[in-house]
């Protein structure tokens, strides 16, 4: 996922929860500046950022990493039985 898509996703999370950036900052122990920068697309989310966001919004960290593009998407077409 591109940074812009992650930014939209994160803003959508705030909108759904009716949280401000300040609310997310308090709940994630992140500064408001980096959160704003990720939302406006001037900063890419890193692993520590994603971990803090995941805890704050109560989402599995793996999901947030995938949305941020830090992990590859899951290929649901793979058949792991073929690996045997």
ABEGO torsion letter per residue (X at the ends): XBAAAAAAAAAAAAAAAGBBAAAAAAAAGBBAAAAAAAAAGABBBBAAAAAAAAAAAGBBAAAAAAAAGABBBBBAABBAAAAX
